[in-house]
Amino acid sequence: MADGEDRKAALVTQLAAQRAHLSRHSEAVRKSVDVAARAKASFAESPLKWIAASTFAGVLLTRLRRGKREPKKSAPAFSQPATRAAFLWPVAKMLFDLAKPALVSMLTARAASFVAGCTDPRRDRAR
């Protein structure tokens, strides 16, 4: 029976040692995985290299994305002139934009009177 207890004690001490080892090395793993902190530190050490590399990458990407340019096709000519319905939407939008402040103040006043009516302490609560 003493042999079983000795084995149990050895396992407990081994487990405690492994936990201590993991806690020591977990901080190092967290630091090595934290990309944002490493990038900030690297930029603080050599900002000129980072600026030059990002400028080069930007120029390279803009040159690669450009590709072969094709001449633009002209828009097809409409055979019919614009109708009254085509002007309705811009006119309605302009009128709404002009009336918006008046509408907002009117709705605010109605909402305030509604809230005041609902929260009036003189109102009969027995109903």
C-alpha positions as CSV (number, residue, x, y, z in Angstrom):
1,M,0.0,0.0,0.0
2,A,2.9,2.3,0.7
3,D,4.1,1.7,-2.8
4,G,0.8,3.0,-4.2
5,E,1.0,6.1,-2.1
6,D,4.6,6.7,-3.1
7,R,3.6,6.5,-6.7
8,K,0.7,8.9,-6.1
9,A,3.0,11.4,-4.4
10,A,5.5,11.1,-7.2
11,L,2.8,11.8,-9.8
12,V,1.5,14.8,-7.8
13,T,5.0,16.3,-7.7
14,Q,5.6,15.5,-11.4
15,L,2.2,17.2,-12.2
16,A,3.1,20.3,-10.1
17,A,6.5,20.5,-11.9
18,Q,4.8,20.3,-15.3
19,R,2.2,23.0,-14.4
20,A,5.1,25.3,-13.3
21,H,6.9,24.6,-16.5
22,L,3.8,25.4,-18.6
23,S,3.1,28.6,-16.7
24,R,6.6,29.8,-17.3
25,H,6.6,29.0,-21.0
26,S,3.0,30.1,-21.7
27,E,3.9,33.8,-21.4
28,A,6.7,33.3,-24.0
29,V,4.2,31.6,-26.3
30,R,1.7,34.4,-25.9
31,K,4.4,37.0,-26.7
32,S,5.5,35.1,-29.8
33,V,1.9,34.8,-31.1
34,D,1.0,38.4,-30.4
35,V,1.5,39.7,-34.0
36,A,0.3,43.3,-33.3
37,A,2.7,43.8,-30.4
38,R,5.6,42.4,-32.5
39,A,4.7,44.6,-35.5
40,K,4.6,47.7,-33.3
41,A,8.0,46.8,-31.8
42,S,9.5,46.2,-35.2
43,F,8.1,49.5,-36.5
44,A,9.5,51.3,-33.5
45,E,12.9,49.7,-34.1
46,S,13.1,50.6,-37.8
47,P,10.3,52.9,-39.1
48,L,12.2,53.7,-42.3
49,K,12.3,50.1,-43.4
50,W,8.6,49.7,-42.8
51,I,7.7,52.9,-44.7
52,A,9.9,52.0,-47.6
53,A,8.5,48.4,-47.8
54,S,4.9,49.6,-47.6
55,T,5.6,52.3,-50.3
56,F,7.2,49.6,-52.5
57,A,4.3,47.2,-52.0
58,G,1.7,49.9,-52.8
59,V,3.5,50.9,-56.0
60,L,3.8,47.3,-57.0
61,L,0.2,46.5,-56.3
62,T,-1.0,49.6,-58.3
63,R,1.1,48.6,-61.2
64,L,-0.1,45.0,-61.2
65,R,-3.8,45.8,-60.9
66,R,-3.7,48.2,-63.8
67,G,-3.4,45.6,-66.5
68,K,-4.3,46.2,-70.1
69,R,-6.6,49.1,-70.6
70,E,-9.4,48.9,-73.2
71,P,-10.9,52.0,-74.7
72,K,-14.2,53.0,-73.0
73,K,-17.3,52.3,-75.0
74,S,-19.6,55.3,-75.4
75,A,-23.0,55.2,-73.8
76,P,-25.8,54.4,-76.1
77,A,-27.8,57.3,-77.3
78,F,-31.4,57.4,-76.1
79,S,-33.9,57.6,-78.8
80,Q,-36.6,59.2,-76.6
81,P,-36.3,62.4,-74.7
82,A,-36.6,62.4,-70.9
83,T,-40.2,62.4,-69.7
84,R,-41.8,64.2,-66.7
85,A,-41.5,61.1,-64.6
86,A,-37.7,61.3,-64.9
87,F,-37.7,64.7,-63.1
88,L,-40.2,63.6,-60.4
89,W,-37.7,61.8,-58.1
90,P,-35.1,64.6,-57.9
91,V,-37.8,67.2,-57.3
92,A,-39.5,65.1,-54.6
93,K,-36.1,64.5,-52.9
94,M,-35.4,68.2,-52.9
95,L,-38.8,69.1,-51.4
96,F,-38.3,66.4,-48.7
97,D,-34.9,67.8,-47.8
98,L,-36.4,71.3,-47.6
99,A,-39.3,70.1,-45.4
100,K,-37.2,67.8,-43.2
101,P,-36.5,70.4,-40.4
102,A,-40.2,71.3,-40.1
103,L,-41.2,67.6,-40.1
104,V,-38.6,66.7,-37.4
105,S,-39.7,69.6,-35.1
106,M,-43.4,68.7,-35.6
107,L,-42.8,65.0,-34.8
108,T,-40.6,65.9,-31.8
109,A,-43.3,68.1,-30.4
110,R,-45.9,65.4,-30.8
111,A,-43.7,62.8,-29.2
112,A,-43.0,65.1,-26.3
113,S,-46.7,65.8,-25.7
114,F,-47.4,62.0,-25.9
115,V,-44.6,61.2,-23.4
116,A,-45.8,63.9,-21.1
117,G,-49.3,62.6,-21.2
118,C,-48.1,59.1,-20.4
119,T,-46.0,60.1,-17.5
120,D,-48.3,62.7,-16.0
121,P,-48.5,62.0,-12.2
122,R,-52.0,63.5,-12.0
123,R,-53.3,60.9,-14.3
124,D,-55.7,58.4,-12.7
125,R,-53.7,55.1,-12.3
126,A,-56.7,53.1,-11.2
127,R,-58.0,52.7,-14.8
